[in-house]
């Protein structure tokens, strides 16, 4: 597989404080990779190393199997967490200007800008100065600026910050289109519900080290325990006396419980059916938020 952005053994320190330790993961073409971690975990430092804003102390970053050069990075799209556009310049003017900086002709940059502003819902505000826009609309302008040159790789630091749910849906649609066209997309976010909905792959970082990485399905499978949900018509308190059952939550007719390794979930189901109708019986799959809390603590 050649169209992979790969980090291999990346270290970085600031003075005597090491902020990244042996950071290794892949961002695969055509897939959305969520990059999550608490404040100070190392997400922004990692992204800045990918873009060449910072240098790694050790390790390397490659794209399509080759080390990153300045020319290769020009074909990347980057959105920093801190808003970096000019506040006293119109949205259309500066997105077009940034397109030209990335090598587009003036006409191609104008055309790409108009298409993107329409796509992110800013077409009617294109001639407005950036600092007259709401924070959410400024964020949309930042996304347009990162995408205007049709980048080969997207690296987005907190792209959903300040966006209302409708704006999040708009941006998600744009990013999915880019991934479907073959671009690897790496994005960080504190909004784990958005990450859960959007990402194909997940990378969890804590204290500068990668704690988990893989596809959404792989991680859910790896961290799934023998936990079940049961919904009956009457009180489910009888589960307290069921062999091998450890109650996690009981709310009248609904119960969540863990099973001992030598217990049989079918035996629990049969016991429930003997007492009356069963409305639901299913394994509980952990959410990404639950996996994050488990591996980052």
MIKEVEX-111779 format. One record per residue (C-alpha): x, y, z. Coordinates in Angstrom, 1 decimal. Layout:
REM residues N
@xx:X, yy:Y, zz:Z .
...
//
This chain:
REM residues 297
@xx:0.0, yy:0.0, zz:0.0 .
@xx:1.7, yy:3.2, zz:-1.2 .
@xx:-0.7, yy:6.0, zz:-0.5 .
@xx:-0.1, yy:6.1, zz:3.2 .
@xx:1.0, yy:8.9, zz:5.4 .
@xx:3.2, yy:7.1, zz:7.9 .
@xx:4.8, yy:8.2, zz:11.2 .
@xx:7.5, yy:5.9, zz:12.4 .
@xx:9.1, yy:6.3, zz:15.9 .
@xx:8.7, yy:10.0, zz:16.1 .
@xx:10.1, yy:11.7, zz:19.3 .
@xx:10.0, yy:15.4, zz:20.2 .
@xx:11.2, yy:17.3, zz:23.3 .
@xx:11.0, yy:20.9, zz:24.4 .
@xx:14.0, yy:21.5, zz:26.6 .
@xx:14.0, yy:18.7, zz:29.2 .
@xx:10.3, yy:17.8, zz:28.6 .
@xx:9.6, yy:15.0, zz:26.2 .
@xx:6.2, yy:15.5, zz:24.6 .
@xx:6.3, yy:12.7, zz:22.0 .
@xx:7.6, yy:9.2, zz:22.5 .
@xx:8.0, yy:6.7, zz:19.7 .
@xx:4.8, yy:7.9, zz:17.9 .
@xx:3.9, yy:5.5, zz:15.1 .
@xx:0.7, yy:5.2, zz:13.1 .
@xx:-0.6, yy:5.2, zz:9.5 .
@xx:-3.1, yy:7.5, zz:7.8 .
@xx:-4.5, yy:5.5, zz:4.9 .
@xx:-5.7, yy:6.9, zz:1.6 .
@xx:-9.5, yy:7.2, zz:1.3 .
@xx:-10.0, yy:6.8, zz:5.0 .
@xx:-10.9, yy:9.3, zz:7.8 .
@xx:-8.5, yy:8.9, zz:10.8 .
@xx:-9.6, yy:10.4, zz:14.1 .
@xx:-6.7, yy:11.6, zz:16.3 .
@xx:-7.9, yy:12.0, zz:19.9 .
@xx:-6.3, yy:12.7, zz:23.2 .
@xx:-6.6, yy:15.1, zz:26.2 .
@xx:-5.2, yy:18.6, zz:26.3 .
@xx:-1.4, yy:18.4, zz:26.2 .
@xx:-1.4, yy:14.8, zz:24.9 .
@xx:0.7, yy:15.7, zz:21.8 .
@xx:-1.8, yy:15.9, zz:19.0 .
@xx:-0.9, yy:19.4, zz:17.8 .
@xx:2.8, yy:18.8, zz:18.1 .
@xx:2.4, yy:15.6, zz:16.0 .
@xx:0.5, yy:17.5, zz:13.3 .
@xx:3.0, yy:20.3, zz:13.2 .
@xx:5.8, yy:17.7, zz:12.7 .
@xx:3.8, yy:16.2, zz:9.8 .
@xx:3.6, yy:19.7, zz:8.2 .
@xx:7.2, yy:20.6, zz:8.8 .
@xx:6.4, yy:23.4, zz:11.2 .
@xx:8.4, yy:21.5, zz:13.8 .
@xx:11.2, yy:19.0, zz:13.3 .
@xx:11.2, yy:15.6, zz:15.0 .
@xx:14.1, yy:14.7, zz:17.3 .
@xx:14.0, yy:11.1, zz:16.1 .
@xx:11.9, yy:9.0, zz:13.7 .
@xx:10.5, yy:10.0, zz:10.4 .
@xx:7.3, yy:10.9, zz:8.5 .
@xx:6.8, yy:9.5, zz:5.0 .
@xx:4.2, yy:9.9, zz:2.3 .
@xx:3.9, yy:7.2, zz:-0.4 .
@xx:7.0, yy:5.6, zz:1.1 .
@xx:9.2, yy:8.7, zz:0.7 .
@xx:10.4, yy:11.2, zz:3.3 .
@xx:8.5, yy:14.5, zz:3.2 .
@xx:10.0, yy:17.4, zz:1.3 .
@xx:8.9, yy:21.0, zz:1.2 .
@xx:7.5, yy:20.4, zz:-2.3 .
@xx:5.5, yy:17.4, zz:-1.1 .
@xx:4.1, yy:19.3, zz:1.9 .
@xx:2.9, yy:22.0, zz:-0.5 .
@xx:0.4, yy:19.4, zz:-1.7 .
@xx:-1.0, yy:18.9, zz:1.8 .
@xx:-3.9, yy:20.7, zz:3.2 .
@xx:-3.5, yy:21.9, zz:6.8 .
@xx:-5.9, yy:23.6, zz:9.2 .
@xx:-4.4, yy:24.7, zz:12.5 .
@xx:-6.3, yy:24.9, zz:15.7 .
@xx:-5.6, yy:28.6, zz:16.0 .
@xx:-7.3, yy:30.6, zz:13.3 .
@xx:-4.6, yy:31.8, zz:11.0 .
@xx:-6.5, yy:33.8, zz:8.3 .
@xx:-6.3, yy:37.6, zz:8.0 .
@xx:-9.1, yy:39.3, zz:9.9 .
@xx:-9.3, yy:42.4, zz:7.7 .
@xx:-9.3, yy:40.6, zz:4.4 .
@xx:-12.4, yy:39.3, zz:2.6 .
@xx:-13.0, yy:35.6, zz:2.8 .
@xx:-13.1, yy:35.1, zz:-1.0 .
@xx:-9.9, yy:37.2, zz:-1.5 .
@xx:-7.8, yy:35.4, zz:0.9 .
@xx:-8.9, yy:31.8, zz:0.1 .
@xx:-8.2, yy:32.6, zz:-3.6 .
@xx:-4.8, yy:34.1, zz:-2.6 .
@xx:-3.9, yy:30.9, zz:-0.6 .
@xx:-4.9, yy:28.8, zz:-3.6 .
@xx:-2.4, yy:30.7, zz:-5.7 .
@xx:0.3, yy:30.3, zz:-3.1 .
@xx:-0.2, yy:26.6, zz:-3.5 .
@xx:0.4, yy:26.8, zz:-7.2 .
@xx:-3.0, yy:27.4, zz:-8.8 .
@xx:-3.5, yy:29.9, zz:-11.5 .
@xx:-5.6, yy:33.0, zz:-10.6 .
@xx:-8.5, yy:31.7, zz:-12.6 .
@xx:-8.3, yy:28.2, zz:-11.1 .
@xx:-8.0, yy:29.6, zz:-7.6 .
@xx:-11.1, yy:31.8, zz:-8.1 .
@xx:-13.1, yy:28.9, zz:-9.4 .
@xx:-12.0, yy:26.5, zz:-6.6 .
@xx:-12.8, yy:29.2, zz:-4.0 .
@xx:-16.3, yy:29.9, zz:-5.3 .
@xx:-17.0, yy:26.1, zz:-5.4 .
@xx:-15.8, yy:25.6, zz:-1.8 .
@xx:-17.6, yy:28.7, zz:-0.4 .
@xx:-20.8, yy:27.4, zz:-1.9 .
@xx:-20.1, yy:23.9, zz:-0.5 .
@xx:-19.4, yy:25.1, zz:3.1 .
@xx:-22.3, yy:27.5, zz:3.1 .
@xx:-20.3, yy:30.8, zz:2.8 .
@xx:-21.2, yy:31.8, zz:-0.8 .
@xx:-23.2, yy:34.8, zz:0.4 .
@xx:-20.5, yy:35.9, zz:2.8 .
@xx:-17.6, yy:35.6, zz:0.5 .
@xx:-17.0, yy:39.4, zz:0.2 .
@xx:-17.3, yy:40.0, zz:3.9 .
@xx:-14.2, yy:40.7, zz:6.0 .
@xx:-13.3, yy:37.6, zz:8.1 .
@xx:-13.6, yy:39.4, zz:11.4 .
@xx:-17.2, yy:40.3, zz:10.7 .
@xx:-18.2, yy:36.6, zz:10.6 .
@xx:-19.3, yy:34.5, zz:13.6 .
@xx:-16.7, yy:32.1, zz:15.0 .
@xx:-18.5, yy:29.2, zz:13.3 .
@xx:-18.3, yy:30.9, zz:9.9 .
@xx:-14.7, yy:31.8, zz:10.5 .
@xx:-14.1, yy:28.1, zz:11.0 .
@xx:-15.8, yy:27.3, zz:7.7 .
@xx:-13.5, yy:29.8, zz:6.0 .
@xx:-10.5, yy:28.1, zz:7.5 .
@xx:-11.7, yy:24.7, zz:6.1 .
@xx:-12.1, yy:26.3, zz:2.7 .
@xx:-8.6, yy:27.6, zz:2.9 .
@xx:-7.2, yy:24.2, zz:3.7 .
@xx:-9.1, yy:22.6, zz:0.8 .
@xx:-8.8, yy:25.2, zz:-2.0 .
@xx:-5.8, yy:23.6, zz:-3.7 .
@xx:-7.3, yy:20.1, zz:-3.8 .
@xx:-4.7, yy:18.6, zz:-1.4 .
@xx:-3.4, yy:15.1, zz:-1.6 .
@xx:-3.5, yy:14.8, zz:2.2 .
@xx:-5.6, yy:16.6, zz:4.8 .
@xx:-4.4, yy:17.3, zz:8.3 .
@xx:-7.0, yy:19.2, zz:10.4 .
@xx:-6.5, yy:20.3, zz:14.0 .
@xx:-10.0, yy:20.6, zz:15.7 .
@xx:-11.9, yy:21.3, zz:12.5 .
@xx:-15.3, yy:21.2, zz:14.2 .
@xx:-14.5, yy:23.7, zz:17.0 .
@xx:-17.2, yy:26.3, zz:17.3 .
@xx:-19.5, yy:24.7, zz:14.7 .
@xx:-23.2, yy:24.2, zz:15.4 .
@xx:-24.6, yy:20.7, zz:14.6 .
@xx:-25.8, yy:21.7, zz:11.1 .
@xx:-22.4, yy:23.2, zz:10.3 .
@xx:-20.7, yy:20.0, zz:11.6 .
@xx:-22.8, yy:18.0, zz:9.2 .
@xx:-21.8, yy:20.3, zz:6.3 .
@xx:-18.1, yy:20.0, zz:7.1 .
@xx:-18.4, yy:16.2, zz:7.6 .
@xx:-19.9, yy:15.9, zz:4.1 .
@xx:-17.1, yy:17.9, zz:2.5 .
@xx:-14.4, yy:15.8, zz:4.3 .
@xx:-16.1, yy:12.5, zz:3.4 .
@xx:-16.1, yy:13.6, zz:-0.3 .
@xx:-12.3, yy:14.3, zz:-0.1 .
@xx:-11.7, yy:10.9, zz:1.5 .
@xx:-13.9, yy:9.2, zz:-1.1 .
@xx:-11.8, yy:10.8, zz:-3.8 .
@xx:-8.7, yy:9.1, zz:-2.3 .
@xx:-7.2, yy:11.6, zz:0.1 .
@xx:-6.0, yy:10.4, zz:3.6 .
@xx:-7.7, yy:12.6, zz:6.2 .
@xx:-6.2, yy:13.0, zz:9.7 .
@xx:-8.3, yy:15.2, zz:12.1 .
@xx:-8.2, yy:15.8, zz:15.8 .
@xx:-11.3, yy:16.6, zz:17.8 .
@xx:-12.5, yy:16.7, zz:21.4 .
@xx:-16.0, yy:16.0, zz:20.2 .
@xx:-15.9, yy:12.2, zz:20.5 .
@xx:-19.5, yy:11.8, zz:19.3 .
@xx:-18.4, yy:13.4, zz:16.0 .
@xx:-15.3, yy:11.2, zz:15.9 .
@xx:-17.4, yy:8.1, zz:16.5 .
@xx:-19.7, yy:9.0, zz:13.6 .
@xx:-17.0, yy:10.1, zz:11.2 .
@xx:-13.8, yy:8.1, zz:11.5 .
@xx:-12.8, yy:4.9, zz:9.8 .
@xx:-9.7, yy:4.6, zz:11.9 .
@xx:-8.8, yy:5.9, zz:15.3 .
@xx:-5.5, yy:6.9, zz:17.0 .
@xx:-5.5, yy:7.6, zz:20.7 .
@xx:-2.6, yy:9.5, zz:22.2 .
@xx:-1.9, yy:10.1, zz:25.9 .
@xx:1.2, yy:11.7, zz:27.6 .
@xx:2.9, yy:11.7, zz:24.2 .
@xx:2.5, yy:8.0, zz:23.5 .
@xx:0.2, yy:6.1, zz:21.2 .
@xx:-2.1, yy:4.0, zz:23.4 .
@xx:-4.3, yy:2.5, zz:20.7 .
@xx:-4.6, yy:2.6, zz:16.9 .
@xx:-6.7, yy:0.7, zz:14.4 .
@xx:-10.0, yy:0.6, zz:12.6 .
@xx:-13.1, yy:1.5, zz:14.5 .
@xx:-14.2, yy:-2.1, zz:14.3 .
@xx:-10.9, yy:-3.5, zz:15.4 .
@xx:-10.8, yy:-1.3, zz:18.5 .
@xx:-14.4, yy:-2.0, zz:19.4 .
@xx:-13.7, yy:-5.7, zz:19.1 .
@xx:-10.5, yy:-5.5, zz:21.1 .
@xx:-12.2, yy:-3.6, zz:24.0 .
@xx:-15.5, yy:-5.4, zz:24.0 .
@xx:-16.1, yy:-7.3, zz:27.3 .
@xx:-18.7, yy:-9.9, zz:28.2 .
@xx:-21.3, yy:-7.2, zz:28.9 .
@xx:-25.0, yy:-7.5, zz:28.0 .
@xx:-28.2, yy:-5.5, zz:28.1 .
@xx:-31.5, yy:-7.1, zz:29.0 .
@xx:-34.9, yy:-5.5, zz:28.7 .
@xx:-37.9, yy:-7.4, zz:30.1 .
@xx:-41.5, yy:-6.5, zz:30.9 .
@xx:-41.2, yy:-6.8, zz:34.7 .
@xx:-38.5, yy:-6.0, zz:37.2 .
@xx:-35.1, yy:-7.5, zz:36.3 .
@xx:-33.8, yy:-7.6, zz:39.9 .
@xx:-33.8, yy:-11.4, zz:39.8 .
@xx:-30.5, yy:-11.1, zz:37.9 .
@xx:-28.8, yy:-10.4, zz:41.2 .
@xx:-29.1, yy:-14.1, zz:42.0 .
@xx:-28.2, yy:-15.5, zz:38.6 .
@xx:-24.9, yy:-17.4, zz:38.6 .
@xx:-22.0, yy:-15.7, zz:36.9 .
@xx:-23.9, yy:-12.4, zz:36.6 .
@xx:-22.5, yy:-9.1, zz:37.9 .
@xx:-25.0, yy:-6.2, zz:37.6 .
@xx:-23.6, yy:-2.9, zz:36.2 .
@xx:-26.9, yy:-1.0, zz:36.0 .
@xx:-30.4, yy:-1.9, zz:37.0 .
@xx:-33.4, yy:0.4, zz:36.2 .
@xx:-36.6, yy:-1.6, zz:36.7 .
@xx:-37.1, yy:-3.7, zz:33.6 .
@xx:-33.7, yy:-2.8, zz:32.0 .
@xx:-30.4, yy:-4.2, zz:33.2 .
@xx:-26.8, yy:-4.1, zz:32.1 .
@xx:-24.6, yy:-6.8, zz:33.4 .
@xx:-21.2, yy:-8.5, zz:33.0 .
@xx:-20.8, yy:-12.2, zz:32.7 .
@xx:-18.1, yy:-14.4, zz:34.2 .
@xx:-15.9, yy:-16.2, zz:31.7 .
@xx:-17.5, yy:-19.6, zz:32.6 .
@xx:-21.1, yy:-18.3, zz:32.4 .
@xx:-23.4, yy:-18.8, zz:29.5 .
@xx:-25.4, yy:-15.8, zz:28.1 .
@xx:-28.0, yy:-18.2, zz:26.7 .
@xx:-28.7, yy:-19.6, zz:30.1 .
@xx:-29.4, yy:-16.0, zz:31.3 .
@xx:-31.7, yy:-15.5, zz:28.3 .
@xx:-33.6, yy:-18.8, zz:29.1 .
@xx:-34.0, yy:-17.7, zz:32.7 .
@xx:-35.5, yy:-14.4, zz:31.5 .
@xx:-37.9, yy:-16.1, zz:29.0 .
@xx:-39.1, yy:-18.3, zz:31.8 .
@xx:-40.2, yy:-15.2, zz:33.7 .
@xx:-42.0, yy:-13.6, zz:30.7 .
@xx:-41.5, yy:-11.7, zz:27.4 .
@xx:-38.0, yy:-10.4, zz:26.6 .
@xx:-38.0, yy:-7.1, zz:24.7 .
@xx:-34.2, yy:-6.9, zz:24.1 .
@xx:-31.1, yy:-9.0, zz:24.8 .
@xx:-27.8, yy:-7.9, zz:23.2 .
@xx:-24.1, yy:-7.5, zz:23.8 .
@xx:-23.0, yy:-4.1, zz:24.7 .
@xx:-20.4, yy:-2.7, zz:22.3 .
@xx:-18.2, yy:0.1, zz:23.8 .
@xx:-18.4, yy:3.5, zz:22.3 .
@xx:-15.2, yy:5.2, zz:21.2 .
@xx:-15.6, yy:7.6, zz:24.2 .
@xx:-15.5, yy:4.6, zz:26.5 .
@xx:-12.5, yy:3.1, zz:24.8 .
@xx:-10.7, yy:6.5, zz:25.0 .
@xx:-11.3, yy:6.7, zz:28.7 .
@xx:-10.1, yy:3.1, zz:29.2 .
@xx:-6.8, yy:3.4, zz:27.3 .
@xx:-6.0, yy:7.1, zz:28.1 .
@xx:-6.2, yy:6.9, zz:31.9 .
//
